[in-house]
Amino acid sequence: MSDLFQDYSEAAARSGAYDEMFAPGHVARKSYGQVSGALRELSLADVTARADSMARTFLDRGVTFDYAGEERPFPLDIVPRVIPADEWDVLERGVAQRVKALEAFLNDVYGRMAVVADGVIPRQLVTTSAHFHRAVHGFEPSGGVRVHVSGIDVVRDAAGTFRVLEDNVRVPSGVSYVLENRRAMAKGLPEAFGQQHIRPVEEYPRRLLSALRKTAPAGVDDPTVVVLTPGVFNSAYFEHTLLAGLMGVELVEGRDLICRGNRVYMRTTAGEQRVDVIYKRIDDDFLDPLQFRSDSMLGCPGLVNAARAGGVTIANAVGNGVADDKLVYSYVPDLIRYYLHEEPIIANVDTFRLEEKEAREHVLDRLDELVVKPVDGSGGKGLVIGPDASKEELDALRKRVIADPRGWIAQPVLQLSTVPTLSGDKFGPRHVDLRPFAVNDGDDVWVLPGGLTRVALKEGSLIVNSSQGGGSKDTWVLANSPQMPAEVVPRQSVTLREQVSVWPVESNWRDRQTEQQQ
């Protein structure tokens, strides 16, 4: 093994986490055989040169994010995360199961509320959620789908067991990095990439567009789809432009739209054009100033009324945020049993509901041992990791929990699994999570093979969010046979327009692989 892995086994043992690449004894797991062999042949200069090349490519292509007010290339580590086919099968089924349950839950709580009447979940839990919007209660979305796109955050604990950490069904982001990471890694580590069957990710934009078109309002034969962005200053603007380009649809801001007669139109140089499906990348509060924040300049007045009247499909649906509430998260296993009559395939992380007196007293006595999270937080903001917090921080947290117990949950500190990550002049174990993305067209939930692996770049840190200084890894899902979909090393890069123009509407895996090779 290269000197780049010197002292790695000792560092991994100190972390106490499950290592994705190495089994105990510093033996590479079977799924990492090709990666291990390729890295063994590289020197520090080789690895550094490739890492710098990937960073320059990301900067040139605009693959950046905002960190502390500065635009930086999104950090991509050269060691991929590899998931064997049998493990991915469990994750795929578990994510799809969860999305179906959350879809049923959202349809229920904005309708009959049978889940409340049957005592599965308290009414107050739903109605006090900051993202439960009465403005959209009682109407069926066009196409019958509320969760078109979801990102389910999954972690692996110290025992090697996958668990769901949280759900994202409002405006899940990060899939652009999945697509760009794959492009970069095909060139960054071609020795390993070309020697095994890796499930492709390039199908995502086609799947998403198909789902959006399928859920258009009734009677529309050729629906017009747009991506609605807050604008260039949004931290995910690169993703908005990339997805719009790959799907071949218009990228619009709120000022580009107008509502009239419960229909939505887009201003163009050729006049107004009707819009049938809006893939919104704006938080609900800023979407429609007539219903939510009256001072918002990001959305368009009348969008909610147009959706209620069936004149437009909004994806994801307004009001989905109630399912992202981390207190609702604690009930999702019960929701799976209630709606699907199945046992959860992937378990939750053990969670204390601090609005319950007994649980709250237990947590307040152990604040220095637990992770405490705001129920409506995102991006790692607001959470407090007890073992890393100062006495002053814990005292302030105690006061906030006592003042608003509904606003917090607590969980044990999980030693997230680790993957070798370049740090200085060698590789060290760094904690990772995984966000698989799922697309729901109303008939089927398709899960993108792999997803976004986020990595904490600081040694020992459990905060993987890019907004908090984290990076990412390409996620390789191995196909269990040559007949399954497999990625091939691209001969040369192509432009977004070229990618859109050559996509078949429907094709099997073998045909598409042949086209790529040609």
Residue, then its C-alpha position, 0 to 999 in steps of 0.5 A: m500500500s502507498d505511503l499515502f495510507q501510512d498511519y491510516s489504520e491507527a486513525a481509523a481505530r481511534s475514530g471507532a467508526y465503520d470504515e467503508m474501504f477497509a475491514p479490521g486489519h486494514v484489509a481492503r473490502k472486496s468492493y474497493g479492490q480496484v480503487s485500492g489497487a489504483l491508489r497503491e500505484l499513485s504518489l503524493a504528487d500524482v494524487t495532488a495533481r489530479a485533485d488540483s485538476m478536478a478543482r480547476t475543472f469545477l471552478d471553470r464549469g461554475v461548480t461552486f458553493d458559497y462558504a462564509g461569503e466566498e464562492r469556492p469550487f465544491p471540494l471533491d475528494i479523489v477516493p470514491r465511495v463504493i457501494p456493493a450491489d446487494e447493499w444498494d438493493v436494500l437502500e434503494r428499496g428503503v428509500a422508495q418505501r419511505v417516499k411512498a409513505l411520505e407521499a401518502f402522509l402529505n396527501d392525508v394531512y392536507g385532506r381527511m387527516a385519517v392518520v390523526a383520527d386513527g391516533v397514529i400522530p397527534r393533530q397538534l404535531v401537524t398543525t404547529s409545524a412551521h411548514f404546515h400551510r393551511a393555504v393549500h389544505g383541501f386540494e388535490p395537486s394536478g397529477g396527484v403527486r406532491v413529492h416529485v423529488s426527494g433527498i433522503d439522508v442516510v448514514r451508517d452507524a458504528a455497527g455498519t447498519f444504515r439508518v435514515l438521518e432526515d428527510n428532504v421533500r421540500v426543495p432537496s438540492g445537491v444532485s448537480y454535484v452527483l452529475e458533475n462528480r461523475r464527470a470529474m471522477a471518470k478522468g480523476l481515477p480512470e484506472a479504477f473507473g474503467q475496470q468495473h461495472i458502475r451504475p450510471v447517473e446521467e439518466y437523472p435529468r431524463r427521469l425528472l423531466s418525464a415525471l414532471r411532464k407526466t404530472a402536468p394538469a389534465g388535458v395538456d398533451d405537450p406540457t411546458v416545463v420550467v425551472l423556477t429559481p430565486g436568481v443568481f445569488n442563490s447558493a444552488y444557482f449552478e444546480h438550477t442552470l444545470l438541470a434546466g439545461l440538461m432537461g432542455v427547459e427554460l430557467v425562469e425567475g418570478r418576474d418572468l411569470i404572470c398569472r391570469g385566469n388561474r393560468v400561468y404564463m411565461r414572458t418571452t420575446a415572442g409573447e406570453q407562453r403558457v406554463d404547465v409545470i413549475y419545478k420550483r427551487i424556491d422555499d414556499d414562504f417566498l413563492d406567492p406574496l398573496q398567500f405567504r410573505s407579502d414582501s417577497m420579490l422572488g415568486c409570482p402573485g397568484l401561483v397558489n390559486a392557479a395550482r388550486a384551480g388545477g391550472v398548473t403543477i408545482a413540484n414539489a408541492v406547496g406545504n411539503g415542509v411538514a414532512d421535513d419537520k424532524l419531529v414528524y421524522s420520528y413518526v415515519p416508521d409508524l407512518i410506513r406501517y400505517y399507510l403501506h402495511e410494511e415494516p421499515i426497511i431502513a430504521n430511523v436514528d433513535t430520537f427523543r421527542l422533547e415535547e414529551k416531559e419524560a424524554r425532555e427531562h432525560v435529555l436535559d440531564r444528558l445534554d453533554e452526551l447527545v446531539v440536539k437539533p431544531v426541528d425545522g433546521s437545515g444545512g447543519k444550522g442550529l444543531v448542538i453536538g453535546p460532547d463538543a459544546s462548551k458549558e455556555e453553549l449547553d446552558a443556552l441550549r437548555k434555556r431554548v429547549i425549556a422555552d420551546p420543547r416543540g422546536w427540538i429533538a435529540q439523538p445519540v451521537l453517531q460515529l458516522s462511517t468513514v472513507p479515506t480522504l486526502s488531507g495534506d500529504k496522506f489519506g485519513p478517515r473522514h466521516v460521510d453521509l449519503r443523500p440518495f435522490a428519488v424521482n416520483d412520477g405517481d406510478d413509480v419511485w425511481v432512485l438514482p443509483g448512488g447519490l451525493t456522498r458528503v464528507a466532513l473534511k476536518e478530522g473527527s468532525l461529524i458536520v458534512n454539510s457544504s455550508q459548514g465546510g464539508g466536501s463530497k465524493d463520487t458514489w459508485v454503485l456496483a452493478n451485480s452483473p454485466q447486463m445491468p446498467a454500467e457506466v463507461v469512461p467517456r471518450q470526450s466531454v460534450t456540451l449540455r446542448e449535445q447531451v440533451s439532443v442525443w437522449p432517447v425518449e426510451s431506451n434500454w441500458r445496452d443500447r445507451q451503453t453502446e451509444q456512449q461507447q460510439 
